[in-house]
Amino acid sequence: MTEVLIVGAGPAGLLLASELRLAGVDTVVLERHPRRPDFCRGFNLNARALDLLARRGLAERLIAEGRQVPHAAFSGLPVTLTLAGAHTGHPYSLGIPQTRVEEVLEQHALDLGADIRRGHELLTLEQDFESVTATVSADGGEYRIRAAYLVGCDGGRSTVRKRAGIDFPGTAATRFSLLGDVELADPQALPFGVTTGPGGSVFAIPRPGYVRVITTDRRPPADQDTPVTLDLLQTAVDEALGRHVELRAPRWLTRFGDAARQAAEYVRGRIVLAGDAAHIHPPAGAIGVNLALDDAFNLGWKLAATVRGTAPAHLLDSYHAERHAAGAHVLANTRAQVLLGEPGAPGDRLAPLTDLLTRVARHPDGNRALAETVTGLDTRYETLPDTGHPWLGRLAPDLTLTTGHGRTRLSELLAPGRGVLLDLTGGTDVRATAAGWADRVDLVTATCPDHPDLDAVLLRPDGHTAWLRTAEDDDGTDGLRQALRHWYGAA
């Protein structure tokens, strides 16, 4: 029996496999496609995703290849959301193909010992109190595999979610768009950005060797799975612009809508959902892959501790509590962006809201707050105890520290995927309190000149602050002991 079976080798599945392997968990990944697709779904990693990847040493190689854009994507407002001054170590969006991100994540997972099986498709699953058994199709035959836990990372039409009977409530799509990666007969006929014509608009994004063209599907079919043809996209583009722009050599043609749905349960017994299997939303803000990575970071260490038997009883359920709430926020803000971006006549009923948000976005503090909201940089999880410090529950800054071995970054200490307790004063009370958790939490004695007010900080393996003591606090280590028990179980 394998310990964890992951269905889906997209960003969520690949990163989750790496996180589990860091903890020594036996992990098998099933992917129904025999090879990676030859098209690219997205081209954006946001600031929070980069902050998280940096905690495992994965960000720098991607940053070296990508293009940095110092603002966050937000549809429907005539104001750019800047990331300057935001609470992040990466104040920019990174333009990089999702296919390249997946290559890096897959190699990382393989290096750590994950078993990735391409061309293996999940057919059925059944769970009992001890395990989940999956039936898999591969090489013209079938086999069964039993796992302690099964995680569905298999996209918006998740087989895992459907087979597990998990509800997927939300709103159905009411507007559809056509997307095509094509070549232009005349490269000058469609400039970068939005071109508006008498029948609508066309959004063009130049890519090496082709152009991504997006326009409204004005007559979507009853069956949304009806294949998109080049003739269909050509007609839609010509009608929107009121002129002919010849498209040819299609690489990828698809249709997408503005549906927004979220799984009622991210955890049901021994079945867990992450990424698009747990939520779908409008593409506004280019948040999809970033949200999937966020899910995987939150889930990995919790599932590993559960498999190992060291987790407190509530730990896996906290994945649902934290990420369901975060997913709901994304659904809300992407739907808001769709509404703000809808074309309307003068006096449209949303005009006052657009005006209000524009005024907010033009104020430096309001601009930063909106940028942090749409990128997830404002993500804050509940902590016990909560003393009100602004770091609590949030991703801790990537502190520069001095230890007995020299200077280091907090991200380097988090790279092994374990909890970290920073003792910044050399206090014997912190070391004595944490001794019973040394198998799960690394105690690091260091100094932090940039934050002389800090005495000690407890970090979860995903980098979020679980407990913090400053020089002004007088609660000793009672709060530390409570936090250690809450996140890491008994001493």
JONOR-V530514 format. One record per residue. N is the residue number from 0. RES is the residue in three letters. PSI is psi in whole degrees, -180 to 180 (999 if undefined). Layout:
n:res:psi
N:RES:PSI
N:RES:PSI
//
This chain:
n:res:psi
0:MET:130
1:THR:160
2:GLU:-46
3:VAL:131
4:LEU:123
5:ILE:132
6:VAL:113
7:GLY:120
8:ALA:47
9:GLY:-167
10:PRO:-44
11:ALA:-47
12:GLY:-41
13:LEU:-43
14:LEU:-39
15:LEU:-41
16:ALA:-41
17:SER:-44
18:GLU:-40
19:LEU:-40
20:ARG:-31
21:LEU:-33
22:ALA:6
23:GLY:18
24:VAL:130
25:ASP:122
26:THR:129
27:VAL:134
28:VAL:126
29:LEU:134
30:GLU:123
31:ARG:-28
32:HIS:134
33:PRO:-20
34:ARG:165
35:ARG:143
36:PRO:154
37:ASP:15
38:PHE:165
39:CYS:124
40:ARG:-37
41:GLY:171
42:PHE:35
43:ASN:128
44:LEU:130
45:ASN:179
46:ALA:-42
47:ARG:-42
48:ALA:-41
49:LEU:-39
50:ASP:-43
51:LEU:-46
52:LEU:-33
53:ALA:-29
54:ARG:-8
55:ARG:12
56:GLY:22
57:LEU:-8
58:ALA:-40
59:GLU:-40
60:ARG:-31
61:LEU:-42
62:ILE:-37
63:ALA:-24
64:GLU:-20
65:GLY:-179
66:ARG:125
67:GLN:128
68:VAL:118
69:PRO:38
70:HIS:167
71:ALA:149
72:ALA:133
73:PHE:123
74:SER:146
75:GLY:-5
76:LEU:141
77:PRO:24
78:VAL:135
79:THR:135
80:LEU:110
81:THR:148
82:LEU:3
83:ALA:128
84:GLY:-3
85:ALA:160
86:HIS:80
87:THR:152
88:GLY:-3
89:HIS:78
90:PRO:59
91:TYR:163
92:SER:145
93:LEU:118
94:GLY:110
95:ILE:138
96:PRO:139
97:GLN:-32
98:THR:-37
99:ARG:-40
100:VAL:-44
101:GLU:-37
102:GLU:-46
103:VAL:-44
104:LEU:-40
105:GLU:-44
106:GLN:-39
107:HIS:-44
108:ALA:-42
109:LEU:-41
110:ASP:-31
111:LEU:-5
112:GLY:15
113:ALA:148
114:ASP:103
115:ILE:120
116:ARG:104
117:ARG:148
118:GLY:18
119:HIS:116
120:GLU:129
121:LEU:130
122:LEU:-54
123:THR:164
124:LEU:153
125:GLU:141
126:GLN:153
127:ASP:-165
128:PHE:-18
129:GLU:-21
130:SER:177
131:VAL:133
132:THR:126
133:ALA:142
134:THR:129
135:VAL:138
136:SER:132
137:ALA:138
138:ASP:39
139:GLY:-1
140:GLY:-172
141:GLU:151
142:TYR:165
143:ARG:142
144:ILE:135
145:ARG:136
146:ALA:152
147:ALA:-38
148:TYR:150
149:LEU:131
150:VAL:124
151:GLY:111
152:CYS:37
153:ASP:33
154:GLY:178
155:GLY:-26
156:ARG:32
157:SER:121
158:THR:-39
159:VAL:-49
160:ARG:-44
161:LYS:-45
162:ARG:-30
163:ALA:-10
164:GLY:28
165:ILE:126
166:ASP:152
167:PHE:66
168:PRO:162
169:GLY:-154
170:THR:136
171:ALA:160
172:ALA:137
173:THR:-17
174:ARG:143
175:PHE:151
176:SER:154
177:LEU:139
178:LEU:135
179:GLY:130
180:ASP:107
181:VAL:173
182:GLU:149
183:LEU:131
184:ALA:-37
185:ASP:101
186:PRO:-20
187:GLN:-4
188:ALA:-19
189:LEU:97
190:PRO:166
191:PHE:141
192:GLY:-158
193:VAL:127
194:THR:124
195:THR:137
196:GLY:-175
197:PRO:-21
198:GLY:6
199:GLY:-151
200:SER:159
201:VAL:132
202:PHE:125
203:ALA:132
204:ILE:105
205:PRO:135
206:ARG:162
207:PRO:111
208:GLY:-7
209:TYR:179
210:VAL:134
211:ARG:121
212:VAL:131
213:ILE:132
214:THR:167
215:THR:138
216:ASP:97
217:ARG:-21
218:ARG:66
219:PRO:144
220:PRO:162
221:ALA:-38
222:ASP:108
223:GLN:-14
224:ASP:0
225:THR:127
226:PRO:144
227:VAL:132
228:THR:162
229:LEU:-37
230:ASP:-39
231:LEU:-47
232:LEU:-42
233:GLN:-45
234:THR:-43
235:ALA:-42
236:VAL:-46
237:ASP:-41
238:GLU:-38
239:ALA:-43
240:LEU:-19
241:GLY:21
242:ARG:166
243:HIS:126
244:VAL:107
245:GLU:125
246:LEU:145
247:ARG:173
248:ALA:60
249:PRO:136
250:ARG:-38
251:TRP:130
252:LEU:130
253:THR:172
254:ARG:140
255:PHE:155
256:GLY:-174
257:ASP:27
258:ALA:148
259:ALA:111
260:ARG:154
261:GLN:135
262:ALA:137
263:ALA:-31
264:GLU:128
265:TYR:-20
266:VAL:122
267:ARG:102
268:GLY:-116
269:ARG:16
270:ILE:132
271:VAL:149
272:LEU:146
273:ALA:158
274:GLY:-149
275:ASP:-20
276:ALA:-25
277:ALA:-18
278:HIS:141
279:ILE:152
280:HIS:165
281:PRO:151
282:PRO:1
283:ALA:135
284:GLY:-5
285:ALA:51
286:ILE:-14
287:GLY:-61
288:VAL:-32
289:ASN:-40
290:LEU:-38
291:ALA:-43
292:LEU:-38
293:ASP:-44
294:ASP:-47
295:ALA:-40
296:PHE:-40
297:ASN:-39
298:LEU:-38
299:GLY:-55
300:TRP:-30
301:LYS:-43
302:LEU:-39
303:ALA:-45
304:ALA:-35
305:THR:-45
306:VAL:-40
307:ARG:-13
308:GLY:13
309:THR:-8
310:ALA:143
311:PRO:159
312:ALA:-31
313:HIS:-5
314:LEU:-47
315:LEU:-35
316:ASP:-28
317:SER:-23
318:TYR:-48
319:HIS:-47
320:ALA:-44
321:GLU:-46
322:ARG:-26
323:HIS:-43
324:ALA:-42
325:ALA:-40
326:GLY:-39
327:ALA:-37
328:HIS:-40
329:VAL:-44
330:LEU:-42
331:ALA:-46
332:ASN:-29
333:THR:-37
334:ARG:-38
335:ALA:-40
336:GLN:-38
337:VAL:-45
338:LEU:-44
339:LEU:-29
340:GLY:-4
341:GLU:133
342:PRO:141
343:GLY:160
344:ALA:161
345:PRO:139
346:GLY:8
347:ASP:144
348:ARG:-19
349:LEU:-7
350:ALA:-42
351:PRO:-37
352:LEU:-43
353:THR:-42
354:ASP:-44
355:LEU:-49
356:LEU:-32
357:THR:-42
358:ARG:-42
359:VAL:-45
360:ALA:-21
361:ARG:-10
362:HIS:132
363:PRO:-44
364:ASP:-40
365:GLY:-39
366:ASN:-46
367:ARG:-41
368:ALA:-42
369:LEU:-41
370:ALA:-42
371:GLU:-31
372:THR:-49
373:VAL:-17
374:THR:-4
375:GLY:7
376:LEU:-18
377:ASP:9
378:THR:127
379:ARG:124
380:TYR:151
381:GLU:140
382:THR:152
383:LEU:118
384:PRO:164
385:ASP:106
386:THR:-1
387:GLY:0
388:HIS:138
389:PRO:-19
390:TRP:-23
391:LEU:130
392:GLY:-11
393:ARG:164
394:LEU:122
395:ALA:146
396:PRO:155
397:ASP:80
398:LEU:147
399:THR:125
400:LEU:154
401:THR:120
402:THR:-177
403:GLY:-14
404:HIS:4
405:GLY:-164
406:ARG:144
407:THR:170
408:ARG:152
409:LEU:-37
410:SER:-34
411:GLU:-35
412:LEU:-28
413:LEU:-12
414:ALA:-35
415:PRO:-8
416:GLY:22
417:ARG:165
418:GLY:154
419:VAL:131
420:LEU:114
421:LEU:119
422:ASP:107
423:LEU:6
424:THR:-5
425:GLY:26
426:GLY:130
427:THR:-24
428:ASP:-38
429:VAL:-47
430:ARG:-42
431:ALA:-41
432:THR:-39
433:ALA:-6
434:ALA:-37
435:GLY:-8
436:TRP:17
437:ALA:-22
438:ASP:-13
439:ARG:-19
440:VAL:130
441:ASP:122
442:LEU:120
443:VAL:120
444:THR:126
445:ALA:174
446:THR:153
447:CYS:86
448:PRO:-28
449:ASP:-18
450:HIS:70
451:PRO:-14
452:ASP:-14
453:LEU:135
454:ASP:-44
455:ALA:149
456:VAL:131
457:LEU:124
458:LEU:136
459:ARG:164
460:PRO:-23
461:ASP:7
462:GLY:-2
463:HIS:144
464:THR:121
465:ALA:-26
466:TRP:150
467:LEU:139
468:ARG:133
469:THR:173
470:ALA:-22
471:GLU:-14
472:ASP:148
473:ASP:23
474:ASP:10
475:GLY:-128
476:THR:16
477:ASP:-43
478:GLY:-38
479:LEU:-46
480:ARG:-41
481:GLN:-43
482:ALA:-41
483:LEU:-44
484:ARG:-40
485:HIS:-42
486:TRP:-24
487:TYR:1
488:GLY:-166
489:ALA:153
490:ALA:999
//
